[in-house]
Amino acid sequence: MSEEDPVEEIEKSAEKAAKKPRTKARTKPTKKKVKKPSKKEPTPEAPVSPKKAVYKKIKKGQLDAIRIGRSYAIPKKYLTDITGKTLSKKDKEIINAAVLKTFEEYGELLKLLGRE
């Protein structure tokens, strides 16, 4: 092996590279994009949760409700329409106890919110 000038070696390798035909770079095969259903719109198979159904009825004006902070208060007369059944005596007692507890803990705050 004879030692050649480093510049000549570079020139020779450049000439060889110029003579070689260029090949296209490999590309991944493209996948067909499948349209996913929007998170806002339920798919026809997926049922709508009862909570979302009530919010939709309130938005559309089909159900009267009073907004309190980030929650809604719904009059009792609509309760049977929403649930599809009447409340048992035990259920009413549980609800009344929860309302009383809430009023005891947050009474002053509720009064202030009512003024706004």
Secondary structure, 3 states (H helix, E strand, C coil): CCCCCHHHHHHHHHHHHHHCCCCCCCCCCCCCCCCCCCCCCCCCCCCCCHHHHHHHHHHHCCCCCEEECCEEECCHHHHHHHHCCCCCHHHHHHHHHHHHHHHHHHHHHHHHHHHC
